[in-house]
Amino acid sequence: MLAPKNKLMEVIRIQTEVCRLGADLGGVMNLVAEETLGLVGADGAVIELAEGEDMVYRAAAGIAQGSLGLRLQRVSSLSGLAVDTGETLCCEDTETDPRVNREACRRVGIRSMIVMPLRHGGATVGVLKAVSAQTGKFSATEADVLQLLSGVVGAAMFYAAKYDTEALFHKATHDAMTDLANRSLFMDRLRSVLSRSTRDKRLSGVLVVDMDGLKQTNDNYGHRVGDAVIVEFSRRLKNVSRKSDTVARLGGDEFGLILTPIDSRDGLFATVNRLHSELVEPFLFEGQSFRLRASVGGAIVPEDGEEAEQIVEVADIRMYEVKRGNRA
């Protein structure tokens, strides 16, 4: 954690960067989550937004990074209580504090936390949460430091949401290059699908799709051409999806599809076959012809797992098995 004499300067630096980002809601949230780690010596940091009856992880860093999109019932979480009361709340031990969602804390690896409401003009726009894998990690000193930061962060989020809610939410949840859903939104929707599948007794499918040959394209023709290939690949992925499906860029050359609903495992295979057929036609760009290829792995919800991360891991493993076969 930073020495006390350096904390004020660090807060000022973060505030300046927040102001520079302006209406970039996703950028503001991600910046603050990352910077909170060093500012108060946290193992993880989260910005949660209240969405209906839920609190949703919309930015995360450190040990919480893998939990983007996590959705908790507002009435049974410390973050929800902080939104409702407008008060900064501290938890010394998540195993003994009845105000926290203990199951979620165990999943993320949280044993203590401090939750700071993000407020502006009387409106609470979310919470900033610093977390630790240790009990009793945070004191009034850390609360004071976060209080210095929370005012400008709350104001930035308030004005961003006030002036263009739909556009800013879209920007925070979609990939800038392809306009597909990003990993955060993909995982959020997958968790919703898992929740509904138990109730509705209907199957859904998940595909993890890895572009083959992108590195070679970048090496041989440059990243501008590689980016054009990614955009075209994304367009063709959309062509094989339905309105009820979710198509996402998970990062780099990896994509994901949530197919909901499907009647059987055959529905998964049918989409894979349609994708390969869609990729047969070469992509022409600036007089050059580029072959589009993909390795695809799939999983069935809920047959292959009851957690979103588990489902993606199963599909990912199967995708790499296919990729190894393609190289043979």
C-alpha positions in Angstrom: 0.0 0.0 0.0 1.2 3.5 -0.7 2.8 5.6 2.1 0.4 8.2 3.6 2.3 11.2 2.1 1.9 9.8 -1.4 -1.8 8.9 -1.2 -3.2 12.4 -1.8 -1.0 12.9 -4.9 -2.1 9.5 -6.2 -5.8 10.3 -5.6 -5.3 13.6 -7.5 -3.6 11.7 -10.4 -6.5 9.2 -10.6 -9.1 12.0 -10.5 -7.3 13.8 -13.3 -7.4 10.6 -15.4 -11.1 10.1 -14.6 -11.8 13.6 -15.8 -9.8 13.0 -19.0 -11.9 9.9 -19.8 -15.0 12.0 -19.6 -18.1 10.2 -20.9 -16.3 6.9 -21.4 -18.2 5.1 -18.7 -16.5 1.7 -19.2 -13.1 3.3 -19.2 -13.8 5.2 -16.0 -15.0 2.1 -14.2 -12.1 -0.1 -15.3 -9.6 2.6 -14.4 -10.9 3.1 -10.9 -11.1 -0.7 -10.2 -7.5 -1.2 -11.3 -6.2 1.9 -9.4 -8.0 1.0 -6.2 -5.7 -2.1 -5.7 -2.6 -0.1 -5.0 -4.3 2.8 -3.4 -5.6 0.8 -0.4 -3.6 -2.4 -0.7 -6.5 -4.5 -1.8 -6.4 -7.9 -3.4 -9.3 -7.0 -5.6 -11.6 -4.2 -6.5 -15.1 -4.0 -8.0 -17.5 -1.4 -9.3 -21.1 -2.7 -9.0 -24.1 -1.1 -10.5 -27.7 -1.5 -9.2 -29.8 -3.0 -12.1 -33.3 -3.7 -11.0 -33.3 -6.1 -8.1 -29.6 -7.1 -8.6 -26.1 -5.7 -8.1 -23.9 -6.5 -11.1 -20.1 -6.5 -11.3 -19.5 -4.1 -14.2 -15.7 -3.6 -13.6 -13.3 -5.8 -11.7 -9.6 -6.1 -10.9 -7.3 -8.4 -9.0 -8.9 -11.5 -7.5 -12.3 -10.3 -8.7 -11.3 -9.9 -12.3 -12.7 -13.4 -13.3 -16.1 -12.5 -11.9 -17.1 -9.7 -14.3 -20.9 -9.8 -14.8 -21.5 -11.6 -11.5 -25.1 -10.8 -10.5 -26.1 -10.7 -6.8 -29.5 -10.1 -5.3 -29.5 -6.6 -4.0 -31.4 -7.4 -0.8 -28.8 -10.0 0.3 -25.5 -8.2 -0.4 -23.5 -5.6 1.4 -23.3 -3.6 -1.8 -27.0 -3.5 -2.0 -27.2 -2.3 1.6 -24.7 0.4 0.8 -26.8 1.6 -2.1 -30.0 1.6 0.0 -28.4 3.4 3.0 -25.9 5.6 1.2 -23.4 4.7 3.9 -19.8 3.3 3.6 -19.9 -0.2 5.0 -17.0 -2.4 6.2 -16.9 -6.1 6.7 -14.2 -7.6 8.9 -14.9 -11.3 8.1 -17.3 -12.5 5.4 -17.7 -15.8 7.2 -19.4 -14.2 10.2 -21.0 -11.1 8.8 -24.8 -11.8 8.1 -25.0 -8.8 5.7 -22.9 -10.3 3.0 -23.6 -12.9 0.3 -21.4 -15.6 1.7 -21.6 -17.9 -1.3 -20.4 -15.2 -3.7 -17.6 -14.1 -1.3 -16.3 -17.7 -1.2 -16.5 -18.0 -5.0 -14.4 -14.8 -5.5 -12.1 -15.5 -2.5 -13.2 -12.5 -0.4 -12.7 -12.5 3.4 -13.0 -8.8 4.2 -14.1 -5.7 2.3 -15.0 -2.0 2.3 -18.0 -0.8 0.2 -18.1 2.9 -0.8 -21.3 4.3 -2.4 -20.7 6.3 -5.5 -23.0 9.3 -5.1 -23.6 12.6 -6.9 -26.4 15.2 -6.3 -28.2 12.9 -3.9 -28.2 9.9 -6.3 -26.3 6.7 -5.7 -25.0 5.5 -9.0 -23.1 2.4 -7.8 -20.6 1.2 -5.3 -16.8 0.9 -5.3 -15.7 -2.2 -3.4 -12.2 -3.0 -2.2 -11.8 -6.6 -1.2 -9.1 -8.8 0.5 -8.4 -12.5 0.9 -7.5 -11.6 4.5 -9.8 -10.9 7.4 -9.8 -7.4 9.0 -7.8 -5.9 6.2 -9.4 -2.4 6.0 -9.6 0.4 8.5 -10.9 3.9 8.7 -7.7 5.1 6.9 -8.6 3.2 3.8 -12.2 4.5 4.0 -10.9 8.0 4.1 -8.8 7.5 1.0 -11.6 5.9 -1.0 -13.9 8.8 0.1 -11.5 11.3 -1.6 -11.8 9.3 -4.8 -15.5 8.4 -4.7 -16.9 12.0 -5.2 -15.3 12.6 -8.6 -15.9 9.0 -9.7 -19.6 9.3 -8.8 -20.0 12.6 -10.6 -18.3 11.1 -13.8 -20.6 8.1 -13.7 -23.7 10.3 -13.0 -23.1 12.6 -16.0 -22.1 9.8 -18.3 -25.3 7.9 -17.5 -27.5 11.0 -17.5 -26.5 12.2 -21.0 -26.5 9.0 -23.0 -27.4 5.9 -20.9 -28.0 3.5 -23.8 -24.9 4.5 -25.8 -22.6 4.4 -22.8 -24.0 1.0 -21.6 -23.5 -0.4 -25.1 -19.9 0.9 -25.1 -19.2 -0.6 -21.7 -20.5 -4.0 -22.8 -19.4 -4.3 -26.4 -16.1 -4.8 -28.2 -15.1 -1.5 -29.9 -13.7 -3.1 -33.1 -16.4 -5.6 -33.9 -19.4 -4.3 -32.0 -20.0 -7.8 -30.7 -20.7 -8.4 -27.0 -17.6 -8.3 -24.9 -16.5 -11.0 -22.3 -18.3 -9.3 -19.5 -21.7 -9.2 -21.2 -21.1 -12.8 -22.5 -20.5 -14.1 -19.0 -23.4 -12.1 -17.6 -25.8 -13.6 -20.2 -24.4 -17.1 -19.7 -25.1 -16.9 -16.0 -28.7 -15.8 -16.8 -29.0 -18.8 -19.2 -27.8 -21.2 -16.6 -30.3 -19.8 -14.1 -33.2 -20.1 -16.5 -32.2 -23.6 -17.7 -32.8 -25.0 -14.3 -36.2 -23.4 -14.1 -37.4 -24.0 -17.7 -35.8 -27.4 -18.3 -34.5 -26.2 -21.7 -31.1 -26.8 -23.3 -28.8 -24.1 -24.5 -25.4 -24.3 -26.2 -22.1 -22.5 -25.9 -19.5 -22.4 -28.6 -15.9 -21.2 -28.2 -14.5 -20.2 -31.6 -10.8 -19.6 -32.3 -9.7 -18.0 -35.5 -7.0 -20.0 -37.3 -4.1 -18.2 -38.9 -4.6 -14.7 -37.5 -1.1 -14.4 -36.2 0.3 -15.3 -39.6 -1.9 -12.7 -41.3 -0.7 -10.0 -38.8 2.9 -11.1 -39.3 2.7 -11.1 -43.1 0.4 -8.2 -43.9 0.3 -6.1 -40.7 -2.3 -5.5 -38.0 -4.5 -3.2 -40.2 -5.2 -6.1 -42.5 -5.5 -8.4 -39.5 -8.2 -6.1 -38.0 -10.1 -6.2 -41.2 -10.1 -10.0 -41.2 -11.4 -9.9 -37.6 -14.2 -7.6 -38.5 -15.2 -9.8 -41.5 -15.0 -13.0 -39.3 -17.3 -11.3 -36.8 -19.8 -10.4 -39.5 -19.9 -14.1 -40.6 -20.4 -15.3 -37.0 -23.4 -13.0 -36.8 -24.7 -14.4 -40.0 -25.1 -17.9 -38.5 -26.7 -16.7 -35.3 -30.3 -16.0 -34.4 -31.8 -13.0 -32.7 -32.0 -15.0 -29.5 -28.3 -15.9 -29.5 -25.4 -13.9 -28.2 -22.2 -13.5 -30.2 -19.2 -12.1 -28.4 -15.6 -11.4 -28.9 -13.9 -12.8 -25.9 -10.5 -11.4 -26.7 -8.0 -11.3 -29.5 -8.9 -14.1 -31.9 -11.3 -15.9 -29.6 -15.1 -15.6 -29.9 -18.1 -17.1 -28.1 -21.7 -17.9 -29.0 -24.5 -18.6 -26.6 -27.2 -20.5 -28.5 -30.5 -20.4 -26.8 -32.6 -22.4 -26.9 -31.5 -25.6 -28.7 -33.6 -28.8 -28.9 -30.6 -31.2 -28.6 -26.9 -31.6 -29.0 -27.6 -31.8 -32.8 -28.5 -28.1 -32.7 -25.0 -27.3 -31.6 -23.4 -29.4 -34.4 -25.8 -27.7 -36.9 -24.5 -24.3 -36.0 -20.9 -25.4 -36.2 -21.6 -26.8 -39.7 -23.3 -23.5 -40.8 -20.3 -21.6 -39.5 -17.8 -23.7 -41.5 -20.0 -23.2 -44.6 -20.1 -19.5 -44.0 -16.3 -19.3 -43.9 -15.7 -21.2 -47.1 -15.9 -18.1 -49.3 -12.5 -16.2 -49.1 -12.4 -12.7 -47.8 -11.2 -10.1 -50.4 -9.4 -7.0 -49.0 -7.4 -4.5 -51.0 -6.8 -7.0 -53.8 -5.7 -9.8 -51.6 -7.6 -13.0 -50.8 -7.7 -14.3 -47.3 -8.9 -17.7 -46.2 -11.1 -17.6 -43.0 -10.8 -20.7 -40.8 -11.9 -21.6 -37.3 -11.5 -24.2 -34.6 -14.8 -24.7 -32.6 -15.6 -26.4 -29.4 -19.0 -26.7 -27.8 -20.7 -27.4 -24.5 -24.3 -28.0 -23.5 -26.1 -26.0 -20.7 -26.8 -27.5 -18.2 -25.4 -30.9 -19.1 -21.7 -29.9 -19.1 -21.7 -27.8 -16.0 -23.7 -25.6 -13.6 -21.3 -22.6 -13.4 -20.6 -20.2 -16.3 -16.8 -20.5 -16.0 -17.1 -24.3 -16.0 -19.2 -24.3 -19.2 -16.7 -22.0 -21.0 -13.8 -24.2 -19.8 -15.4 -27.3 -21.2 -16.0 -25.6 -24.6 -12.5 -24.2 -24.6 -10.9 -27.6 -24.0 -12.9 -29.1 -26.8 -11.9 -26.2 -29.1 -8.2 -26.9 -28.5 -8.7 -30.6 -29.2 -10.2 -29.6 -32.5 -7.3 -27.2 -33.2 -4.7 -29.8 -32.5 -6.5 -32.1 -34.9 -6.5 -29.4 -37.6 -2.8 -29.0 -37.2 -2.1 -32.8 -37.5 
